[in-house]
């Protein structure tokens, strides 16, 4: 069966992913903190496994460098889970949206067979990369802190800028690179951004107002409490 994009199989997979994360929460909510960290820590390496798979499976490692937001998320996630570092965990509440976007806008792998390794190493790591940061907070392993908004925006902007320069360096070597889509849009939403600001790198900053609204909603209880 082909996974497809917004097909019954695709929509069902999104629903099952959400149910799986809910089931994981129910299974862990009464467990000890040690068990919670051990389980989430083990699952957090799924993204690393996907990075290794993509580097080896396609015979073109420069085309699959871990420079997309999901890959950055995957590399930071085990450190965040095992250390429960407040800055990193709050950062991943934003970066995990990249995993959700990759699951919903799955055009790059829409032709994959549901039982294939391509599907396995795409679908399950992205589900976990999206869900584990949320579970860290739901299980009380770390707390949301509105003071991390600045570090989240700063680290995200720095990561995006460094990736853009990596793209430029690869392009100078004759290798097309568009990690984090800093060079050109590759989906309808980003194409709309590019029509407003038709410049590489800069057009992606139209994400900032959307991100600001998300952060205000995310940290609304903490911000209201601070004002009170």
ABEGO torsion letter per residue (X at the ends): XBAEBGBAAAAAAAAAAAAAAAAAAAAAAABBAAAAAAAAAAAAAAAAAAAAAAAAAAGBAAAABBABAAAAAAAAAAAAAAAGBAAAAAAAAAAAAAAAAAAABAAAAAABBAABAAAAAAAAAAAAAAAAAAAAAAAGABBBBAAAAAAAAAAAAAAAAAAAAAAAAAAAAGBBBABGGAABBABAAAAAAAAABBBBGAAAAAAAAAAAAAAAAAAAAAAAAAAX
